[in-house]
Amino acid sequence: MERIYLDNNATTIVDPQVVAEMEPFYSRMYGNPNSLHSFGIEVRPYLHRAMERLYAGIGAGDDDDIIVNSCATEGNNTVIMGMYFSLLKDTRKKHIVTTQLEHPCVREACRFLENHGVKVTYLAPDSNGLITADMVAAVIDERTALVSVMWANNETGLVLPVKEIAAVCREQGVYFHTDAVQAIGKLPVDVQDVGVDYLTFSAHKFHGPKGVGGLYVRKGATLPPLLHGGEQMGGHRAGTVNVPAMVGMAKAMELAVEALDYETREVARLRDKLEDALLRIDDVLVVGSRAQRTPNTVYASIRGVEGEAMIWDLNQHGIAASTGSACASESLEASPILTAIGADRELAHTGVRFSLSRFTTAEEIDYTIAVVEKAVARLRALSTSY
């Protein structure tokens, strides 16, 4: 049986070049870089090089900070909880603005703060699945401390206007955070051009290792550490540095930026081929126009076919896809994205996400198209609602 992986918005294969870059730091150069002996000292130049790659990958300035951490969930929580301890707890700044589209780690962190007296506004997307700068501007007031809007949505691939939102926040004197997990490696990301205060990313989304991510902090932006202890990461995040993961993430970032042209051209071409085949099936909805999405993502709803049933059928044929966010993949609730954009209840249970990568081949897409067409016919024949 073929095994085809089309769930790259959940996680990605580690690029073999990244694995090769990491290997020496497990078995030969394994010293703690904070140590004063030669085992630690010999590692430090590689960490400096890794940080240079990360800064270059997102266009960070020399005076900005990039805090290497465990993942974007940690980074997002660091920003949101840090905002509570720096502004929200003891001043009149008791308001956060976010959206109904955010990853669960942002939504749940905000809900936690609601239990501590913070007001949170959850903006609903428009009929195109987007959040606009005007929507954000309309709900900012003198109490607002932070706006958190993702750069690209993990389910639909829809790209949000973060540069325009950042400008609104800057005009209003409000900090702006964006979860850029789904943007790195798929879109050009330049933090200085966009004007964000905080930006989070995770290596395993762009062919790096799991368990390592980064948090960009603009110079002058307030942010107390979430983890206290040693002086690692300039005192912003205590804990022994994961040297191989950090080196691997930096290499993955460099490769992802180099591959952007291929991503926007060849990966998008394969995505469009799959999408065209889906749209030839009756009663199929694809969320968002191609021009507004990351080049690798198709989020389709097939009337009369439960999303979980389609995922099961695809898996039986060796194809990995998803009903949406991997962090909510065991939930049988209707897709919050489809619900938010106004899809009817039946359709909101039928979402299936196909997410490609630069390792996806044309042959894999041809096979997937054939399997999907047969699966739809079979599942609709069994359905009581179609």
C-alpha positions, 0 to 999 in steps of 0.5 A, a space after each residue: 500500500 502507498 503511504 502518502 502524507 498530506 497533513 503537513 499543517 499538523 507536522 512535517 517530515 524533518 528534512 534530511 539536511 536538518 537531521 545531518 546538521 543535528 547529528 553531531 550535537 547528540 554524539 560528539 559535541 554534546 556539552 552544555 554551552 553554559 559550561 566553562 570547559 572545552 565541551 561547552 565552549 566548542 558548542 557556542 559558535 554553532 549556537 551563534 550561527 543558529 541564532 543568526 539564521 533565525 534572525 535572518 529567516 524572519 528579518 529580525 533586527 539586531 536589537 530585537 530578541 528571539 527566544 528559543 523555546 519548546 514550541 509555539 504553544 509555549 511562545 503563545 502562552 508566554 506572550 498572553 500570560 506575560 501580558 497579564 503580569 506586565 499590564 493586565 493585572 495591576 492597571 486599567 489595561 484589562 482587555 485582550 482582542 483575539 479571534 475565533 480562528 485562533 489555535 486552541 493554545 491561544 483561545 485557552 490561554 485567553 479563557 484562562 485569563 477571563 477567569 482572572 478578570 480580563 475581558 477578551 473579545 473574540 472576533 468572528 470572521 467575515 463570510 470569506 473567513 477573514 478578520 480585517 483591520 477595521 474589525 480590530 480597530 472597532 473593538 480596541 479601546 483605552 483598556 486594550 493591552 494586546 491584540 493577538 491574530 494569527 498570520 495564517 489559519 491552520 485549518 483553511 490556510 487563509 492568510 490574514 492581513 497582519 500588516 494592516 492589523 499591526 498598523 492599527 495596533 501601533 496607531 492605538 498604542 496596543 501591543 500586537 502578537 501574531 502566531 506565525 506557525 503556518 506562515 514560515 516556509 509558505 509566505 515571506 515573513 519579515 517582522 520589521 516590515 509587518 511591524 509586529 511586537 511578538 511573533 511565534 513559530 515552531 520548527 516542526 511545521 517547516 521540516 525541522 525537529 519537534 519540541 523546539 520553537 521560537 518567540 520574536 520580541 521587538 525591541 522595547 516590547 514588554 515581556 516578563 519570562 514565563 520560566 524562571 531560573 538560569 540566565 539562558 536566552 538572556 534571562 528571558 527563558 530559563 532552562 538548558 538549551 536544546 542544542 541539536 534542536 536549536 541547530 536543526 530549527 535554524 537549518 530548517 528555517 534557512 532551507 524553508 526560506 530558500 524553498 519559498 519560490 518552489 513552495 509558491 510555484 510548484 506546491 501551489 500547482 499540485 494544491 490547485 490540481 487536487 482542489 480542481 478535482 475536488 471541485 468537480 465533485 458535486 456539492 463540495 465547498 472549498 473555503 477561501 479563494 486561492 489567492 488568500 490562502 497559503 500555497 499548500 492548503 485545501 480545506 474542503 467540505 463534502 456534503 453528505 460525507 462526515 469528515 471523520 469518515 472520509 479521514 478513515 477511508 483515506 487512511 485505509 488507502 494509506 493517505 494521511 489528511 485531517 479534519 482540521 487542527 491536530 490539537 483538536 483531532 479527537 473532537 467530534 464537534 463541528 469545525 469552529 472555522 466552518 461554523 464561524 463563517 456561517 456554514 450550516 450545521 451539516 456542512 460544518 461536520 464535513 471539513 477535510 484538510 489536505 496540506 502539502 509540502 515541498 516533498 509532495 509529488 505529482 504521483 501522490 496527488 494523482 493517487 489521492 484524487 482517485 481515492 477521494 473520488 471513490 470514497 465520496 461515492 461510497 460514503 454518500 451511498 451509505 449516508 442518510 443525509 445525502 
